[in-house]
Amino acid sequence: MSLRMGLMLGGLVSLSAIGAELKALYEPKHSFEYADLVVKVQGYPVPTLDAFRGWMLLNNTEDQIEEVYRYFTEHGVSGEIPWHLVMLQGTDWAGSGMSLFKVPERADWYKMARTLKFIEQYVIPQTGPLIPVSGDRTAEYNQAAGGAPRSKHLTFCAVDLVPVESISRQDLHRKLQAIYCQHGREHQMGLGLYGGVRFHIDTCGYRQW
Protein backbone atom coordinates (compact mmCIF):
# COMPACT_ATOMS: atom_id res chain seq x y z
CA MET A 1 0.00 0.00 0.00
CA SER A 2 1.35 3.44 -0.88
CA LEU A 3 1.84 6.12 1.76
CA ARG A 4 -0.80 8.20 -0.04
CA MET A 5 -3.32 5.36 0.17
CA GLY A 6 -2.53 4.90 3.85
CA LEU A 7 -3.18 8.56 4.49
CA MET A 8 -6.47 8.35 2.60
CA LEU A 9 -7.63 5.40 4.68
CA GLY A 10 -6.60 7.18 7.83
CA GLY A 11 -8.81 10.07 6.82
CA LEU A 12 -11.88 7.81 6.80
CA VAL A 13 -11.59 7.14 10.53
CA SER A 14 -12.23 9.58 13.33
CA LEU A 15 -8.97 9.41 15.27
CA SER A 16 -10.70 10.80 18.33
CA ALA A 17 -12.77 7.62 18.44
CA ILE A 18 -9.82 5.26 18.88
CA GLY A 19 -7.18 4.86 21.53
CA ALA A 20 -3.91 6.75 21.20
CA GLU A 21 -2.00 3.47 20.93
CA LEU A 22 -3.87 2.65 17.70
CA LYS A 23 -3.36 5.95 15.93
CA ALA A 24 -0.12 4.72 14.36
CA LEU A 25 -2.22 2.30 12.31
CA TYR A 26 -3.93 5.22 10.62
CA GLU A 27 -1.34 7.99 10.40
CA PRO A 28 2.45 7.91 10.04
CA LYS A 29 4.57 9.25 12.85
CA HIS A 30 7.23 10.26 10.36
CA SER A 31 7.37 10.53 6.61
CA PHE A 32 9.68 7.77 5.39
CA GLU A 33 11.18 7.54 1.95
CA TYR A 34 13.02 4.67 0.29
CA ALA A 35 16.33 6.42 0.94
CA ASP A 36 15.64 6.33 4.68
CA LEU A 37 15.63 2.53 4.61
CA VAL A 38 17.84 1.50 1.69
CA VAL A 39 21.01 3.02 0.22
CA LYS A 40 22.56 1.93 -3.07
CA VAL A 41 26.26 1.05 -2.76
CA GLN A 42 27.99 0.00 -5.99
CA GLY A 43 24.54 -0.90 -7.28
CA TYR A 44 23.59 -3.08 -4.28
CA PRO A 45 20.54 -2.14 -2.14
CA VAL A 46 21.92 -1.96 1.40
CA PRO A 47 19.55 -1.49 4.38
CA THR A 48 20.21 1.51 6.59
CA LEU A 49 20.66 1.49 10.34
CA ASP A 50 17.07 2.70 10.67
CA ALA A 51 15.90 -0.33 8.72
CA PHE A 52 17.93 -2.58 11.01
CA ARG A 53 16.49 -0.92 14.12
CA GLY A 54 13.00 -1.57 12.80
CA TRP A 55 13.88 -5.22 12.19
CA MET A 56 15.27 -5.52 15.73
CA LEU A 57 12.12 -4.09 17.27
CA LEU A 58 9.82 -6.31 15.23
CA ASN A 59 11.85 -9.42 16.08
CA ASN A 60 12.58 -8.51 19.71
CA THR A 61 16.32 -8.94 19.26
CA GLU A 62 17.60 -5.72 20.87
CA ASP A 63 19.20 -7.46 23.86
CA GLN A 64 20.90 -10.08 21.68
CA ILE A 65 22.29 -7.48 19.29
CA GLU A 66 23.52 -5.36 22.18
CA GLU A 67 25.47 -8.38 23.45
CA VAL A 68 27.03 -8.93 20.03
CA TYR A 69 28.08 -5.28 19.86
CA ARG A 70 29.50 -5.42 23.38
CA TYR A 71 31.52 -8.51 22.44
CA PHE A 72 32.97 -6.78 19.38
CA THR A 73 33.95 -3.75 21.45
CA GLU A 74 35.56 -5.84 24.17
CA HIS A 75 37.56 -7.76 21.57
CA GLY A 76 39.05 -4.76 19.85
CA VAL A 77 36.81 -4.25 16.81
CA SER A 78 36.81 -0.52 16.13
CA GLY A 79 33.63 -0.23 14.08
CA GLU A 80 35.01 1.01 10.77
CA ILE A 81 32.46 -1.28 9.12
CA PRO A 82 28.76 -0.83 10.04
CA TRP A 83 28.21 -3.71 12.45
CA HIS A 84 24.57 -4.29 11.58
CA LEU A 85 25.60 -5.23 8.04
CA VAL A 86 27.64 -8.24 9.15
CA MET A 87 24.24 -9.68 10.11
CA LEU A 88 22.78 -8.90 6.68
CA GLN A 89 22.04 -12.13 4.84
CA GLY A 90 22.35 -10.50 1.44
CA THR A 91 20.94 -7.86 -0.88
CA ASP A 92 18.63 -10.04 -2.98
CA TRP A 93 16.05 -10.09 -0.20
CA ALA A 94 13.20 -8.34 -2.00
CA GLY A 95 10.39 -10.85 -2.49
CA SER A 96 12.47 -13.75 -1.14
CA GLY A 97 10.25 -14.30 1.87
CA MET A 98 13.35 -14.72 4.06
CA SER A 99 14.56 -12.58 6.91
CA LEU A 100 16.71 -9.62 5.95
CA PHE A 101 19.06 -10.14 8.90
CA LYS A 102 20.15 -13.06 11.06
CA VAL A 103 21.21 -13.04 14.70
CA PRO A 104 24.50 -15.00 14.86
CA GLU A 105 25.12 -17.92 17.16
CA ARG A 106 27.07 -16.89 20.27
CA ALA A 107 29.64 -19.64 19.72
CA ASP A 108 30.61 -18.00 16.39
CA TRP A 109 31.02 -14.38 17.53
CA TYR A 110 34.79 -14.72 17.90
CA LYS A 111 35.11 -15.64 14.23
CA MET A 112 33.52 -12.44 12.96
CA ALA A 113 35.45 -10.35 15.48
CA ARG A 114 38.66 -11.87 14.11
CA THR A 115 37.60 -11.28 10.51
CA LEU A 116 36.61 -7.66 11.17
CA LYS A 117 39.88 -6.92 12.94
CA PHE A 118 41.79 -8.38 9.99
CA ILE A 119 39.83 -6.22 7.56
CA GLU A 120 40.38 -3.12 9.68
CA GLN A 121 44.10 -3.74 10.03
CA TYR A 122 45.06 -4.93 6.55
CA VAL A 123 42.28 -4.37 4.00
CA ILE A 124 40.68 -0.99 4.64
CA PRO A 125 44.04 0.84 4.70
CA GLN A 126 44.50 -0.33 1.10
CA THR A 127 40.96 -0.16 -0.28
CA GLY A 128 39.38 2.65 1.70
CA PRO A 129 35.98 2.27 3.43
CA LEU A 130 34.12 -0.99 2.79
CA ILE A 131 30.44 -1.90 3.05
CA PRO A 132 29.22 -5.48 3.66
CA VAL A 133 26.58 -6.73 1.24
CA SER A 134 26.34 -10.20 2.82
CA GLY A 135 27.33 -11.55 6.21
CA ASP A 136 25.77 -14.20 8.42
CA ARG A 137 23.36 -16.51 6.57
CA THR A 138 20.89 -19.25 7.30
CA ALA A 139 21.32 -22.48 5.36
CA GLU A 140 18.10 -21.68 3.48
CA TYR A 141 19.30 -18.26 2.39
CA ASN A 142 22.77 -19.54 1.52
CA GLN A 143 21.30 -22.21 -0.76
CA ALA A 144 18.98 -19.73 -2.45
CA ALA A 145 21.92 -17.36 -3.00
CA GLY A 146 24.01 -20.11 -4.61
CA GLY A 147 26.52 -20.23 -1.76
CA ALA A 148 28.83 -23.18 -1.18
CA PRO A 149 27.34 -25.90 1.07
CA ARG A 150 30.10 -25.30 3.63
CA SER A 151 30.21 -21.55 3.18
CA LYS A 152 31.86 -19.59 5.97
CA HIS A 153 28.83 -17.30 5.85
CA LEU A 154 26.99 -20.07 7.70
CA THR A 155 29.27 -19.77 10.75
CA PHE A 156 29.55 -15.97 11.05
CA CYS A 157 33.10 -15.85 9.76
CA ALA A 158 32.70 -14.29 6.32
CA VAL A 159 31.58 -11.04 4.73
CA ASP A 160 31.12 -10.07 1.11
CA LEU A 161 32.17 -6.47 0.66
CA VAL A 162 32.20 -3.61 -1.83
CA PRO A 163 34.35 -0.47 -1.64
CA VAL A 164 32.72 2.90 -1.07
CA GLU A 165 35.26 4.80 -3.13
CA SER A 166 35.55 4.46 -6.89
CA ILE A 167 38.19 1.89 -7.83
CA SER A 168 38.71 -0.27 -10.89
CA ARG A 169 38.19 -4.01 -10.60
CA GLN A 170 41.78 -4.55 -11.74
CA ASP A 171 43.23 -2.22 -9.12
CA LEU A 172 41.05 -3.68 -6.38
CA HIS A 173 42.10 -7.24 -7.22
CA ARG A 174 45.74 -6.22 -7.30
CA LYS A 175 45.48 -4.76 -3.80
CA LEU A 176 43.61 -7.78 -2.43
CA GLN A 177 46.07 -10.23 -3.98
CA ALA A 178 48.94 -8.35 -2.34
CA ILE A 179 47.23 -8.58 1.05
CA TYR A 180 46.58 -12.27 0.52
CA CYS A 181 50.20 -12.99 -0.39
CA GLN A 182 51.62 -10.98 2.50
CA HIS A 183 49.21 -11.74 5.35
CA GLY A 184 46.85 -14.47 4.16
CA ARG A 185 48.54 -17.60 5.43
CA GLU A 186 49.28 -16.19 8.90
CA HIS A 187 45.66 -15.13 9.39
CA GLN A 188 43.95 -18.04 7.60
CA MET A 189 42.49 -15.63 5.08
CA GLY A 190 39.89 -16.78 2.62
CA LEU A 191 39.67 -14.53 -0.44
CA GLY A 192 36.97 -14.71 -3.10
CA LEU A 193 36.90 -12.39 -6.11
CA TYR A 194 33.52 -11.93 -7.76
CA GLY A 195 32.00 -9.87 -10.54
CA GLY A 196 32.45 -6.12 -10.46
CA VAL A 197 34.10 -4.92 -7.25
CA ARG A 198 32.43 -7.40 -4.90
CA PHE A 199 34.74 -9.68 -2.92
CA HIS A 200 34.71 -12.14 -0.02
CA ILE A 201 36.89 -12.14 3.10
CA ASP A 202 37.00 -14.63 5.96
CA THR A 203 39.60 -15.86 8.44
CA CYS A 204 38.52 -19.47 8.66
CA GLY A 205 40.77 -21.17 6.12
CA TYR A 206 43.66 -20.13 3.88
CA ARG A 207 42.41 -20.42 0.31
CA GLN A 208 41.45 -18.36 -2.71
CA TRP A 209 38.93 -18.56 -5.55
Backbone hydrogen bonds, N-H to C=O, Kabsch-Sander energy under -0.5 kcal/mol:
donor,donor_aa,acceptor,acceptor_aa,energy
6,G,2,S,-2.2
7,L,3,L,-2.3
8,M,4,R,-2.1
9,L,5,M,-2.5
10,G,6,G,-2.2
11,G,7,L,-1.6
12,L,8,M,-0.5
12,L,9,L,-1.3
13,V,10,G,-1.3
15,L,13,V,-0.9
17,A,14,S,-2.0
18,I,15,L,-1.0
22,L,19,G,-1.6
23,K,20,A,-1.0
25,L,22,L,-1.9
26,Y,23,K,-1.8
27,E,23,K,-2.1
32,F,30,H,-0.8
36,D,33,E,-1.6
37,L,33,E,-0.6
37,L,34,Y,-1.6
38,V,34,Y,-2.6
39,V,46,V,-3.0
41,V,39,V,-0.5
41,V,44,Y,-2.6
44,Y,41,V,-2.4
46,V,39,V,-3.0
46,V,44,Y,-0.8
48,T,37,L,-2.3
52,F,48,T,-2.0
53,R,49,L,-2.6
54,G,50,D,-2.1
55,W,51,A,-2.1
56,M,52,F,-2.7
57,L,53,R,-2.3
58,L,54,G,-2.4
59,N,55,W,-1.9
60,N,56,M,-0.8
60,N,57,L,-0.6
61,T,56,M,-1.9
65,I,61,T,-2.6
66,E,62,E,-2.4
67,E,63,D,-1.7
68,V,64,Q,-1.9
69,Y,65,I,-2.6
70,R,66,E,-2.3
71,Y,67,E,-2.3
72,F,68,V,-2.3
73,T,69,Y,-2.4
74,E,70,R,-2.5
75,H,71,Y,-1.4
76,G,73,T,-1.5
77,V,72,F,-2.5
78,S,76,G,-0.5
85,L,82,P,-1.3
86,V,83,W,-1.5
87,M,84,H,-1.1
88,L,85,L,-0.9
89,Q,100,L,-2.3
90,G,100,L,-0.6
96,S,93,W,-2.4
97,G,93,W,-0.5
102,K,87,M,-2.1
108,D,105,E,-2.0
109,W,106,R,-1.4
111,K,108,D,-1.1
112,M,108,D,-1.2
113,A,109,W,-2.2
114,R,110,Y,-2.1
115,T,111,K,-2.3
116,L,112,M,-3.0
117,K,113,A,-2.2
118,F,114,R,-1.9
119,I,115,T,-2.3
120,E,116,L,-2.7
121,Q,117,K,-2.2
122,Y,118,F,-2.9
123,V,118,F,-0.8
123,V,119,I,-1.0
124,I,119,I,-2.7
126,Q,123,V,-1.6
127,T,123,V,-2.3
128,G,124,I,-2.8
131,I,162,V,-2.7
133,V,160,D,-2.8
134,S,160,D,-1.1
135,G,88,L,-3.5
136,D,86,V,-2.2
137,R,153,H,-2.1
142,N,138,T,-2.7
143,Q,139,A,-2.2
144,A,140,E,-2.1
145,A,141,Y,-2.2
146,G,143,Q,-1.2
147,G,142,N,-3.0
151,S,148,A,-2.0
154,L,151,S,-1.4
155,T,152,K,-0.9
156,F,153,H,-0.8
157,C,152,K,-2.0
158,A,152,K,-0.8
159,V,201,I,-2.2
160,D,134,S,-2.7
161,L,199,F,-3.3
162,V,131,I,-1.7
164,V,129,P,-2.6
165,E,129,P,-0.5
172,L,168,S,-2.6
173,H,169,R,-2.5
174,R,170,Q,-1.9
175,K,171,D,-2.1
176,L,172,L,-2.5
177,Q,173,H,-2.6
178,A,174,R,-1.8
179,I,175,K,-1.9
180,Y,176,L,-2.6
181,C,177,Q,-2.6
182,Q,178,A,-2.0
183,H,179,I,-3.0
184,G,179,I,-0.7
184,G,180,Y,-1.5
185,R,180,Y,-0.5
187,H,183,H,-1.6
188,Q,185,R,-1.1
189,M,184,G,-2.6
190,G,202,D,-2.5
191,L,189,M,-0.5
191,L,207,R,-1.9
192,G,200,H,-1.8
194,Y,192,G,-0.6
194,Y,198,R,-2.0
198,R,195,G,-1.6
199,F,161,L,-2.0
200,H,192,G,-2.9
201,I,159,V,-2.4
202,D,190,G,-1.5
203,T,157,C,-0.5
205,G,188,Q,-2.1
207,R,189,M,-1.6
207,R,205,G,-0.7
209,W,191,L,-2.1
